Amino acid sequence: RLGAQHPARLIALIGSSDPVEAAGAAHIAGNLRLVEAVPQLTRLLTRAEASCRLAAVEALVAVRSASALNALQDALEDPVREVRIAAARGLGALRYAPAASRLEEIVNGRAIRNADLTEKLAVFDAYALAAGNDALHVLEKLRHGRGRLGRKLPAALRACAATALGRIETPAARAALEAASDDDEPIVRGAIQRALRREVTSS
């Protein structure tokens, strides 16, 4: 109630030197969906404390304005895993199309290969949800198992691409999954089968 009554004071608290105060104010600003707090929340993404950056990501997702979601894209390459995952999940859940090109760079990059499975899935799913059918060619190429230089890709990465194909939920994506249902890697084949089952359930 106090935050709603005094939004200017609340926004000022996001810049507090106390990380607990800053993160708490960011959380309230997100709950109130204060668009005017976006510049301060964006600055919070540069704080040294991961807790502050995570709070900023969650608040920006809650605000949902174009400026808030645009600011989130920088958090996709935060040094802390939890912050990166939160940013990817937020952009994916809101199907923020302008983030598609940034996410495409990440799924095609080398860093994602060293990420754990939770982060891989978050990024691949976010790309599929943000880009929709435009992601089909990239995801199918990765699912097939060849990177930009023609090298064989790890099975876990290919499985994430297959899972993401299931998020697109178009006839073309389903056809691509069905055509690959006999993949020779068990982990990829299992991901394809789960994606197809999820499509049937959602339809």
Buried (B, 14 or more C-beta within 10 A) or exposed (E): EEBEEEBEEBBEBBEBEEBEBBBBBBBBBBBBEBBEBBEBBBBBBEBEBBBBBBBBBBBBBBBBBEEBBBBBBBBBBBEBBBBBBBBBBBBBEBBBBEBBEBBBEBBBEEEBEEBEEEBBBBBBBBBBBBBBEBBBEBBBBBBBBEBEEEEEBBBBBBBBBBBBBBBBBEEEBBEBBEEBEEBEBEBBBBBBBBBBEBBEEEE
